[in-house]
Amino acid sequence: MGPSPAPSNELTRSRANLVLAALFLGTFILGSAETVVVGLLDLVAHDLKVSLSSAGLLVTAYALGLSIGGPVLAALTIRFGRRPLLLIALVVYLVLTVPVFLSGSFPVIIAARVLTGAAHGLFVGVALSIATTIVPVERAGRAISIVIGGFAVSLALGVPLGTLVGRSIGWRDTFAVLTVIGIDPHPDRAEPGRPDRGRKPRCRAVPDPPAAEPAGAGHARLRGRGVRRVLCRAYLHHPLFAGPDRPVRRGAEGSCSHTARPPPSELSPAVGSLTTAPPKPS
């Protein structure tokens, strides 16, 4: 029984684009939550009754969690599945963001920023790993650029909008909005109308390999063709065998076929003199 037909390329590509869009949205939310606090430090310092320099520790705490906790978590979870680990990292990040906009204790908010930074680092590593495995090799660079592009867009769009929201209705509401938006991204969501949600991804059918040739058969065949081509070209271009009376045509697989070579008496005088035996010395 032959292999089952592979799924169409359009369906596979559209599903991969859907996953990349979810990963892009995830990195956009994480990048916005990381840097939006920079434009709200004065509001945070006034609300928590701390100095402006102390409020700046919110940025430092997040950076420490990202640079130290992210690699540590990635090393500890290297044997876990990529898809469930990505969802766990996102859920942990969103849960730990809740104390940031609900707590009134500055040390609690600092601790939450450290842990969210660590979850951020884990999410990015897993997201890049998934992005490069759901697309063909030639599109891996494009997939990585889409995931990383979420951070670039967050700096250009998310931070200004977050700062505007924070200065309009409160800095806590900015983090609450980012948390609500982050609940929706699901990198393994099936397309509308597809019943395979929750199932294992299907593999493409691989055709049976061709029957193995005897050892050295392919090499001998290629070598035989090469030798015939070389001899044929040398024969055609050599002056001894050239002449207007001998038409040459090319046969199948690069082989040469020609009419019988005329006798030396019918060749041109110059060629005939080369083919006749030299006179014996007297």
N, C-alpha and C positions, 0 to 999 in steps of 0.2 A: 504494500500500500504506500503510495507516494506521500511526501510531506504536505501538510496543509498549507494553503496559500498565505503569504505574509500580509499583514494589514497594509492598507494604502498609505503612501507617503504623506498625503495631505492630512490624514487623521493623526498620524504620529507627530507631524510638525506642529499642528495646531495645539495638540496636548502639551508638547514641550514649550510652546510659546505661552500657554496658560500658566505652567509651572514657573517659568522665568518671570512672568508678570507678578506672580505672588511673591517670589523672592525679591524682586525689585521693590515692591511695596513694603516688605519686611525691613530691608536695609534702609529704605527712606524713613520709616518710623524710628528705627534705632538711631540713625544719624541725626534726626531732628531732636529726639529726646536727649541726645548726648550734648549738643551744642546750643540748644535754644536757651538754656539757663544762663548763658553768657550775657544775653541782652536783658535778663531779668534779675541780675544780681542785686541791684539796689532795692527792688521790691521784696526779694527774699530776705535781705538783711533787715529791712524795716519790719517785716512781718514776724521774723523769728527773733528779733531783738539781739542781733549779732552785728559785728562790724562788717564793713564791705570786704575787707581782706579775708575775714573768716568765712564769709559766704563764698569766696572764690575757691575754698576747699572742696566745694561740690564738683567743680571741674576736675581738680586734682584727684579726688577720690574715684571718680569715674574712670579717669585715665589709668590709675593704678590697677583697678579691677580689670580693665580691658587688656593691659599689657602683661599682667602677671597671672591673673585668674583665668583668662581665656586660654592660654597655652596649657595651663595645668589641667583644666577641665577637658580640653581636647585630648590630652595624653591619658587621662583616667577613663575616658569613654570611647577609646579608639576601637573597642570590640563591639560596640553597640551598633544597631542598624542606623543608617543615615536618616531615613525618613522619620522614625519615631523620635530620634534624638533631636532633630530639627524642631519638631513640635514641642518637645519637652523644654528646649531652650527658649522658645518663644513664649510658652505659657509661664515659665519661671520668670522671664523678664517682665511680663505684664503684671504678674502677681506682686513682684517686688517693686514695681513702680507705684502701686497703690499707696504704700506708706509715704511716698514722696509728696503726694498732694493731700493726704489725709492727716498725717502726723504733724504735731506742733513741736516736736522735739528735734533740735538740730542734730544731736548724735545719732538718732534713729535714721534721719534722712541721709546722713553721711554714710552709715552702714548700708542703707538700701542702695545708694549710688555705687558703692564698691561692688556689691553683689550683682547689680544690673549691668555693670561694666563687664564682669566676668561672663555673665550670660550672653552679652553682646558679642564678645570674642568667640564664644563657642558657636553661636548662631552663624556668624560670618564664615567660619571655617567649614562648617557642615554645608552651608548654602553654596559655597564655591565648589565643594566636592560633588554635590548633587547636580549643579548646573553643568559640569563638564561630563557627566555620565548620561544625561538624558538627551544629548544631541550628538550628531556625528562628530568625528575628530576634527574635520575641517571647520566646524562651527563652534568649537570649544572656546576660542578667543572671543567670539561675539557673545557667547553666553556669559563669560566672566565679566566682560565689559557692561553687560546689562545689570548684573548683580552689583558691581562696584558703582555703576551709575546712580544707584539709589542714594548713595552718600553725597555724590556731587549735586544731585537735584535737591537733597535736603538742605545743603548749604545755600543754594541759590534761591530756593523757594520755601522750604519748610521752616527755616530759622526766621526769616522776615515775617512770615505769616504767624508763626508761634509767638514771636515778640509782639506783634500787633494784637493778637488775642489776649496775651498776658497783660498788656498795658491797658486793654479796654475793659476786661471783665475779671482779671486776676491771674497771677502766675500759676496758681494751683489748677485753674481750669485748663491751662495749656496742657499740662501733663494728663489731666483727665480725658481731654479730647484725643490725645495721642494713644492713650490706653484703649479707648473705645474703638478707634480705627484699627488698632493692632489685633483686635479680636477676630476680624474677618479673614485675614490672609490664611489660606490653607494650601500649601504647595502641592498637595496630592489630590486636589479636588477634581472629580471627573467632569467631563463636559456635559452640557445639558442633554438629557435624553439617553445617556449611556448607563446601562445597568451594572457596569463592572466596578462601581465604587466599593472600595474595601478589598477587592481581590488582589492577588499578586499580579504584577505586570507581566503581560504576555511577551514571550520571546519571539523574535523573527525566525521563521522556518529557514533552516540552512539546507541547501540542496546536497544530495549525496555526492561525495567526491568521485571523480572519474576513476575507472579501473586502472590499477597500477600497471605500468609497462615493465617489461623485463629490465633488469639492471643494464644500463648502458645503451638501451635501445634509442632513447631520445638523443643522446649525444652522438651515437653513430649516424642517426638520420641527419642531424644538422651538419655533422662533419662531411657526410657524403654529398649533401647539397652544396656546401661551400667548395669542396674540391671540384665538383662539376662546373660551378660558376667560374672559378679561377681558370680552369683548363679551357673552358669555352671562350672566355674573353681573350685569353692569350692566343688561342687559335684564330679568332676573328680579327685581331689587330696585328698579327704578325705579318710582315711583308711577304713572306713566302706563300701565305695562304690567301692573300688579298687579291681581288680581281673582279672586274665587272661581270664576268660570266658566271659567278657563283652567288646566287641570291641566298640570303640568310634570313631566317625568321625565328622568333622566340616562341618556345613552346610553353607548356604548363609548368608552374613552380619554378620559373626562371631557367629551365633547361633550354638548350639550343638545338635546333635541327637545321639541316642544310642539305643541299643536293650534293651528289658525289663530286669530288674534286676532279676537274678535268686533267687529262694527262699532261706531262710537261711540254709536249709538242704544241698544245693549244694555249699555253700560258704566254705572257708577254716575253719578249726576248731577254729582258733583264732578269726576270724571275726564272726563265728557263735555263739561263746560263748558270744560275746558282744551284739548280736542281740536277744538272747533268754532271757526270763524273769528270774530273779534270783529266787532261791528256797525259798519257804515260811518257815519261822522259825517254828520249831516244838513246 
